[in-house]
């Protein structure tokens, strides 16, 4: 239970559209995510050190190392077939630590249906989640990662609840539970994980209970993140309203809020583990396209009391803010040939790998998905150097 005190949602993706040519595989991935429900090699001229070797994560099929309290983890051949199929595409990856992660793999079937499975790895111990038609999400919960195949809707009468499942890999081995519906709530439990999947939801990893969370006066909420003080942060708004940062210290009983940027809708937020450093990117202006729109990259080192604009860039190419405990952060800018890894509070930008699609941080460890490929790209030094890994 104590492991679940440090809960944080890291799902796979809240990435704004990438400023590259439309790629067929990426387009299929996006359509798949919408139905189920949150590219390119490295150039030699990249000015940061990028380790090009692809590093395997976890053990090979059939060679899983036993966990404590378990002699072996059975091999699910159907899941392995999906994960290792040449046509399989990686739809999401989440890390809890550099050696604890989970990834989603899916194959398109005739009639625009899908087969989806997930692989989980914990310090070299490997397990899989069973094949499902509904896509998996991968969710960070403290120092472990969960794989969830959720129902199509949050209606209790939805028949897809029968196939909804949660898979965990703990120090006691592989744990599989059915997901259970519960009525919507305005408050959630101390051990619940908040996640955004169409709606804001609370998951209890011990019981498998999944329910929708309502914030009074709010129509939509996303990007839930929990800091080490127990505070949950989200980006929320009324429909067609400005994007606000909301937070709760008492599991939804009360909420505080502040505006990300006056007059803009939505936005992105990065929160440091200690909750003191925030990096924010405002969303778009109402009733206009992103063409010619310039957005600020904003930094706070006092939990949002005061803000500094550290850079401005064209929208929607500025994305994926993350924050660190030392008062700095990162944000990815991909404006055509002008690609930067901005470093608010830290100095001059780095040049990111050419195919880095997004940023997610776990402490000082940063990772993202390859935008036209099936690898994760990771950094252990706050974006200075990068490694490619194959999460199978």
VOGU-3710 file (C-alpha; in Angstrom, 3 decimals, decimal comma):
1> xxxxxxxxxx> 0,000/0,000/0,000  2,813/2,403/0,819  4,113/2,144/-2,736  0,898/3,698/-3,957  1,298/6,867/-1,892  3,461/8,421/-4,641  0,939/8,257/-7,456  1,208/10,044/-10,748  -0,388/9,724/-14,154  2,072/9,294/-17,004
11> xxxxxxxxxx> 0,168/8,096/-19,847  1,103/7,986/-22,810  0,185/10,886/-24,547  -1,145/14,429/-24,256  0,990/15,593/-27,144  -0,160/18,403/-29,398  -0,070/17,747/-33,183  3,455/17,454/-34,510  4,661/19,975/-37,084  5,868/17,391/-39,591
21> xxxxxxxxxx> 4,384/15,978/-42,780  1,429/13,683/-42,216  2,814/10,227/-41,641  0,552/7,320/-42,393  1,441/5,289/-39,348  1,155/8,267/-37,020  -2,228/9,076/-38,512  -3,417/5,537/-37,900  -2,197/5,766/-34,302  -4,112/8,977/-33,675
31> xxxxxxxxxx> -7,320/7,599/-35,209  -6,919/4,462/-33,132  -6,524/6,434/-29,915  -9,685/8,404/-30,657  -11,611/5,213/-31,423  -10,308/3,353/-28,389  -10,773/6,127/-25,874  -4,796/9,975/-22,481  9,437/9,167/-37,145  12,840/9,497/-39,152
41> xxxxxxxxxx> 16,346/8,586/-38,023  18,649/10,781/-35,974  20,647/13,255/-38,057  24,383/13,140/-37,741  24,479/16,886/-37,271  22,542/16,828/-34,008  24,557/18,956/-31,614  23,969/16,830/-28,530  25,378/13,404/-27,903  22,758/10,840/-28,962
51> xxxxxxxxxx> 23,468/7,163/-28,385  22,134/5,484/-31,539  22,288/1,911/-30,302  18,888/0,354/-29,643  18,893/-1,107/-26,155  16,606/-4,047/-25,278  14,440/-3,625/-22,179  13,548/-6,704/-20,159  14,102/-10,369/-20,861  13,288/-12,383/-23,955
61> xxxxxxxxxx> 10,085/-14,349/-24,288  10,140/-17,431/-22,138  13,066/-16,281/-19,993  11,239/-14,258/-17,361  13,063/-14,044/-14,056  10,891/-15,156/-11,112  9,567/-12,500/-8,749  9,593/-12,798/-4,981  6,805/-15,116/-3,848  6,356/-16,531/-7,364
71> xxxxxxxxxx> 8,312/-19,302/-9,051  7,534/-18,218/-12,625  5,342/-15,945/-14,722  3,336/-17,866/-17,333  3,925/-16,845/-20,930  0,800/-15,655/-22,764  1,478/-16,777/-26,319  -1,367/-14,718/-27,818  -0,020/-11,548/-26,204  3,538/-12,325/-27,284
81> xxxxxxxxxx> 2,336/-12,814/-30,857  0,837/-9,310/-30,883  3,826/-7,663/-29,175  6,379/-9,195/-31,538  4,363/-9,062/-34,758  6,169/-7,124/-37,500  2,989/-5,126/-38,149  2,531/-4,170/-34,496  2,833/-0,489/-33,591  3,677/0,938/-30,188
91> xxxxxxxxxx> 0,788/3,131/-29,045  2,071/4,186/-25,648  4,863/3,793/-23,117  5,222/4,821/-19,466  8,152/4,645/-17,059  8,017/4,709/-13,269  11,818/4,383/-13,027  14,444/3,781/-15,744  14,030/0,015/-15,117  10,274/-0,144/-14,503
101> xxxxxxxxxx> 8,046/0,491/-17,500  5,129/-0,718/-19,598  4,303/-0,360/-23,288  1,218/-0,863/-25,460  1,388/-2,758/-28,760  -1,482/-3,023/-31,254  -2,215/-4,568/-34,643  -4,930/-3,388/-36,994  -7,354/-6,132/-38,042  -9,790/-6,398/-40,990
111> xxxxxxxxxx> -12,805/-4,151/-40,588  -10,812/-1,488/-38,713  -10,768/-3,553/-35,524  -7,706/-3,966/-33,343  -5,759/-6,413/-31,247  -3,963/-4,803/-28,341  -1,589/-6,174/-25,698  0,856/-4,697/-23,224  4,253/-5,670/-21,876  5,421/-4,758/-18,362
121> xxxxxxxxxx> 8,963/-4,886/-16,999  10,120/-4,459/-13,399  13,878/-4,493/-12,791  14,408/-7,205/-15,411  11,274/-9,207/-14,606  8,879/-9,275/-17,544  5,149/-9,975/-17,914  2,358/-9,283/-20,388  -1,268/-8,190/-20,322  -3,840/-10,281/-22,248
131> xxxxxxxxxx> -5,019/-9,434/-25,752  -8,021/-7,109/-25,897  -9,972/-5,276/-28,629  -9,956/-2,057/-26,631  -6,560/-0,398/-26,574  -4,474/-0,392/-23,411  -3,347/2,649/-21,479  -0,204/2,569/-19,363  -0,327/4,462/-16,083  2,375/5,315/-13,572
141> xxxxxxxxxx> 1,415/4,556/-9,966  4,291/5,451/-7,663  7,219/3,176/-8,471  5,253/0,790/-10,665  3,357/1,008/-13,954  -0,129/-0,377/-14,583  -1,568/-1,569/-17,891  -5,296/-0,860/-18,283  -7,717/-1,979/-20,969  -10,690/0,227/-20,141
151> xxxxxxxxxx> -14,330/0,032/-21,220  -15,535/1,965/-24,247  -17,561/4,306/-22,028  -18,002/5,012/-18,320  -21,643/3,903/-18,331  -22,208/1,071/-15,889  -24,337/-0,727/-18,491  -21,570/-0,758/-21,106  -20,960/-4,449/-22,004  -17,236/-3,818/-22,578
161> xxxxxxxxxx> -16,737/-3,701/-18,792  -16,635/-7,504/-19,002  -13,301/-7,290/-20,851  -11,866/-4,344/-18,886  -8,711/-5,395/-17,042  -5,798/-4,047/-14,996  -2,396/-5,757/-14,924  0,336/-4,927/-12,411  3,852/-6,268/-11,948  4,893/-5,954/-8,291
171> xxxxxxxxxx> 7,597/-7,506/-6,128  5,057/-10,283/-5,518  4,732/-11,005/-9,237  2,095/-10,433/-11,887  -1,346/-9,335/-10,639  -4,402/-9,222/-12,924  -7,741/-7,740/-11,842  -11,006/-6,969/-13,566  -11,961/-3,312/-13,593  -15,190/-2,510/-11,750
181> xxxxxxxxxx> -17,588/0,364/-12,362  -18,570/2,763/-9,572  -20,806/5,863/-9,712  -19,235/9,265/-10,495  -17,749/11,111/-7,551  -16,474/14,559/-6,602  -14,042/13,083/-4,057  -11,595/10,229/-4,454  -9,489/8,044/-2,188  -6,004/8,721/-0,867
191> xxxxxxxxxx> -4,683/5,674/-2,727  -6,528/6,347/-5,978  -4,698/7,138/-9,202  -6,163/9,961/-11,284  -6,043/9,505/-15,024  -7,466/11,363/-17,994  -9,025/9,173/-20,655  -11,772/11,210/-22,268  -12,901/12,133/-18,764  -11,084/12,532/-15,462
201> xxxxxxxxxx> -11,163/9,164/-13,681  -10,016/7,684/-10,384  -8,631/4,145/-10,225  -8,055/2,175/-7,051  -5,199/-0,229/-7,892  -5,992/-2,517/-4,955  -9,641/-3,133/-5,857  -9,735/-2,327/-9,571  -12,557/0,181/-9,025  -12,728/2,824/-11,769
211> xxxxxxxxxx> -15,022/5,847/-11,591  -15,443/9,261/-13,132  -14,363/12,311/-11,096  -16,366/15,537/-11,326  -14,842/18,900/-10,390  -17,661/21,326/-9,498  -18,096/24,011/-12,156  -15,734/22,281/-14,594  -16,617/20,558/-17,878  -13,291/18,944/-18,721
221> xxxxxxxxxx> -10,015/18,175/-16,969  -6,785/16,485/-17,974  -3,061/16,027/-17,349  -3,406/14,861/-13,713  -0,100/14,850/-11,829  0,626/14,162/-8,161  3,572/15,684/-6,312  5,351/14,362/-3,223  3,182/16,446/-0,865  0,084/14,553/-2,003
231> xxxxxxxxxx> -1,304/17,448/-4,040  -3,003/16,550/-7,317  -2,708/19,032/-10,201  -4,869/19,122/-13,353  -5,533/21,472/-16,264  -9,275/22,140/-16,343  -11,882/24,483/-17,810  -15,481/24,988/-18,708  -16,239/24,184/-22,335  -14,916/27,039/-24,496
241> xxxxxxxxxx> -13,385/28,604/-21,385  -9,860/29,650/-20,481  -7,493/26,984/-19,252  -6,898/26,955/-15,513  -4,471/25,103/-13,276  -6,499/23,341/-10,576  -5,153/21,565/-7,509  -6,492/19,693/-4,518  -4,765/18,775/-1,266  -7,718/16,839/0,174
251> xxxxxxxxxx> -8,669/14,367/-2,573  -11,264/16,531/-4,263  -13,065/18,012/-1,255  -11,791/21,468/-2,198  -9,940/22,843/-5,221  -7,763/25,901/-5,758  -7,044/27,336/-9,182  -5,141/29,942/-11,201  -5,270/30,962/-14,862  -2,500/29,636/-17,108
261> xxxxxxxxxx> -2,774/32,634/-19,431  -5,635/35,100/-19,681  -7,900/34,613/-22,687  -6,477/31,281/-23,878  -8,164/27,889/-23,929  -6,585/24,801/-22,428  -2,821/24,546/-22,108  -0,092/22,172/-20,939  1,484/21,867/-17,505  4,596/20,222/-16,097
271> xxxxxxxxxx> 4,940/19,738/-12,321  8,172/18,894/-10,493  8,186/15,968/-8,030  8,217/18,341/-5,036  5,463/20,482/-6,564  7,377/23,758/-6,333  8,460/24,113/-9,971  5,795/24,486/-12,661  6,319/24,880/-16,407  3,255/25,943/-18,395
281> xxxxxxxxxx> 2,348/26,510/-22,045  -0,972/28,288/-22,674  -3,406/26,878/-25,210  -4,899/28,549/-28,261  -6,868/31,749/-28,442  -10,634/31,330/-29,011  -12,040/31,575/-32,536  -8,741/31,574/-34,359  -6,327/29,143/-35,926  -2,814/28,498/-34,694
291> xxxxxxxxxx> -1,306/30,235/-37,744  0,743/33,194/-36,557  -0,123/32,590/-32,927  2,789/33,042/-30,524  2,594/31,481/-27,068  4,750/32,049/-23,992  6,699/29,407/-22,122  6,194/30,239/-18,441  8,097/29,150/-15,316  7,187/29,287/-11,624
301> xxxxxxxxxx> 9,411/28,134/-8,770  6,964/28,832/-5,922  4,011/26,524/-6,704  2,416/29,002/-9,098  2,447/32,118/-6,921  4,644/34,033/-9,379  5,422/33,389/-13,045  8,165/34,385/-15,474  7,934/34,200/-19,260  11,208/32,611/-20,328
311> xxxxxxxxxx> 10,567/32,294/-24,095  7,921/32,712/-26,798  7,419/30,384/-29,752  4,901/29,707/-32,517  1,892/27,576/-31,655  1,198/24,676/-31,858  4,844/23,664/-32,134  5,707/24,362/-28,500  4,691/21,389/-26,357  5,436/18,844/-23,621
321> xxxxxxxxxx> 6,525/20,958/-20,619  8,223/19,075/-17,774  9,664/20,384/-14,496  12,456/19,366/-12,118  13,046/19,903/-8,401  16,021/22,188/-9,043  13,811/24,973/-10,413  14,327/24,159/-14,101  12,407/22,327/-16,775  12,200/21,356/-20,438
331> xxxxxxxxxx> 9,832/21,987/-23,332  9,963/20,676/-26,892  9,738/23,079/-29,832  9,394/21,567/-33,312  8,803/24,459/-35,706  9,897/22,844/-38,955  13,691/22,923/-39,181  13,855/24,982/-35,988  13,884/22,257/-33,373  14,830/23,090/-29,802
341> xxxxxxxxxx> 14,749/21,506/-26,401  14,073/24,650/-24,385  15,429/24,698/-20,829  13,497/27,201/-18,693  15,611/28,232/-15,720  18,640/26,316/-16,983  20,158/28,226/-19,901  20,568/27,756/-23,638  18,425/25,160/-25,439  19,675/21,737/-26,456
351> xxxxxxxxxx> 19,020/20,252/-29,886  16,695/17,254/-29,436  16,775/14,011/-31,418  15,047/14,616/-34,750  12,359/11,993/-34,079  11,544/12,797/-30,445  7,772/13,150/-30,346  7,014/14,272/-26,788  8,438/14,632/-23,291  7,464/13,031/-19,969
361> xxxxxxxxxx> 9,531/13,290/-16,788  9,922/10,992/-13,793  12,208/12,879/-11,437  15,251/13,811/-13,531  14,624/10,932/-15,955  12,975/12,096/-19,194  11,507/10,035/-21,998  9,282/10,240/-25,057  7,987/8,202/-27,970  9,647/8,073/-31,367
371> xxxxxxxxxx> 7,206/9,866/-33,657  7,702/7,597/-36,684  8,895/4,390/-35,134  8,450/1,920/-32,320  11,104/2,957/-29,829  11,172/4,977/-26,659  13,820/7,699/-26,411  15,199/8,292/-22,908  17,518/10,696/-21,114  19,010/10,370/-17,630
381> xxxxxxxxxx> 20,624/13,828/-17,609  17,659/16,179/-18,170  17,820/16,101/-21,934  21,542/16,451/-22,607  22,047/12,960/-24,040  19,550/10,379/-25,302  19,239/6,629/-25,809  16,871/4,602/-27,992  15,227/1,613/-26,350  12,908/-1,107/-27,638
391> xx> 10,181/-1,655/-24,999  9,206/-5,229/-25,752
//
